[in-house]
Structure formats: structure tokens, C-alpha cells
Amino acid sequence: MKTYFLVPKMRIQNANAASSPYTVGFPAMTAWLGMVHALQRRLQRHDPLQRICLSRTAVVCHSCELQVFKDNENYYDALIGTANPLKKSKKTGGFERPPFVEEARCHLTVSLLIEVDGLDGIAVEIFEETARQELPRLKAASGEIFARPEECKRWKIYYADEYDEKDERKILAHLMPGYAIVQRGDLLKRGDDGDALDSLLDVSKIRYQAITDEQGKIGWQREKVVPNGWLVPIAVGFRDLSGEMTVRGQRSYDYEHHFVEPLVTVGEFVMPYRCNSLNDILWEYQYDKDAGLYMCQNNFLHKEED
């Protein structure tokens, strides 16, 4: 029997939409799992909850409003910047706007399904009450969490037998309507020696083809190069470039210091009812020391349409 903590339709404002140096859109999976790990550490401060572990997390998006401005004369959107923080002028001593730095933000409504290990049945009420107090105090991808008391009361523990499809379907029903983000790195595998970035661009590519009808009018037909679902680039972790090292002025000498680069792969938004089980939408940490990979891993099994 598996134990899950469900946080339905949590509202977040001004979340960081720059999920990597190259992409703007849905926040990185490292942000969501990092928030859940921070919640775990806060919960473990309480004696009855010291042994719990929030091992896996599913993120279901109900709405995502990217803060952009679109001019009718342009074909692209411009990010709405807030110009924070203000910079003090050396000449006048007053405060002025700093040099423009793009700041991608978005407003979100998401549901979180968190797998809980080591929770004693006696401590369930303590867990729920503590989580309702601690979670709104955290940042969700650098965004503010807005939760009214009546909304927090819907944050509850659910149980499901992993071998009973009906149990898992009941939990999946609580996530509807919405789209769960899953990993589709399999779409980047190429038979030739093509570059991984080329594969990512091909997956995201959309073609427009001119078509002439019988009257001679020209129309445009839109088609995706890779027809599978609603695909988006998403950051899922980091690759170690330097190994453990010490740098002058680093934030803390109590922890290892590494120079890293982000890992970006393909994610797909899927309706939860299309998933075979809860395992398809749950993400967890994976660390490969030999390869220097710090990743968020998901084991979604794509089901071919009939």
C-alpha cells in the first residue's frame, strides 16, 4: 500500500519561467523537487515525522500564464520585466532602473502528488496539519504560493494499492482536468550521429506548407515534425563539469562546490487518464557519480494510440 499527499490546484504567482539558459516556459523539474525536499526537511523537525521521506512527486498543470506582451505588428512576444532591484546611482545618489535583464515569470495553477514513505498511521493528522502550515511558507520555483485556509483543508493523505488499478484511478481522477508533465527523452534518440541539440530542435519544430486549392487560393497547412502530443523542452538537472573543488568566496564551505551545466530534454503534457499507473507521472532524484549527472528522472511509458 502506497501513501500519497495530494495538494490540489495550488495557485502560484511570479514563478521563474526561465527553466534553463536556453528555454522559457514551464518551470524546471529541479525547482519542483527542490521545493518538495525543502518541505521534507521542515516536516522532519517534528518528532513524530523524523523518519518520513517525500520520495517522488508528480506535477499536474491546470493553467500557466506566461507574463508577456504581444504587439499586433510583431510575430513574437516580449517578456514583461519588473526591473528589480533598483540600482543606486553613483552620480546622484538616487535610485534608478538597472540595465535591462530579461526576467521570465509566469502565474500557475498546479496540483502536486507526493509519495510519502515512513509515515506511521498515527502521525497522519500531524503530517497533514504540519504540511498545511509549512508548504505555503515555501517558494515554488521562486514564486509565491497563495492558499486560503479552506483550500489547505483539501490537502490530504490518500492510500493506493499499487497492484489495484481502481485505487490509482481514483487518485488520478483528483488531478483532472489538467496535464501532467512527463519525460520523453526517447524522442531525442537518433539513429545517425546527429547532435542532441539538433534533435531537440527537430522535436520542437513546426512546418508551414503552402497549399493551393482549386480556385487558385493559397492556404497554409501547419504540421509538426514529430507528431507525438504536446511537447516542450524542460530542464531536468545538471551535469558536473569540474568535480569537487574549492572556490574563494563560495556560498558555503560546508558543502561540495561544483561547476555544472543544465540538462535539457523533452517533456510532454499528458492527461492523467492516459497514464497506465501513477508511476508514469511521478518524478524522483537520480544521481550518477561516475557520469557526473544530477537528474530528475521519470519513467513514463508511452502508450501507442489505436
Buried (B, 14 or more C-beta within 10 A) or exposed (E): EBBBBBBBBBBBBBBBBBBBEEBBBBBBBBBBBBBBEBBBEBBBEBEBBEEBBBBBBBBBBBEBEBBBEEEEEEEEEEBEBEEEEEEEEEEEEEEEEEEEEEBBBBBBBBBBBBBBEEBEEEBBEBBBEBBBEBBBEBBBBBBBBEBEEEBBEBBBBBEBEEEEEEBBBEBBEBBBEBBBBBBBBEBBEEEEEEEEEEBBEBBBEEEEEEEEEEEEEEEEEEEEEBEBBEBBBBBBBBBBEEEEEEEEEEEEEEEEBBEBEBBBBBBBBBBBEBBEBBBBBBBBBEEEEEEBBBBBBBEBEBEEEE
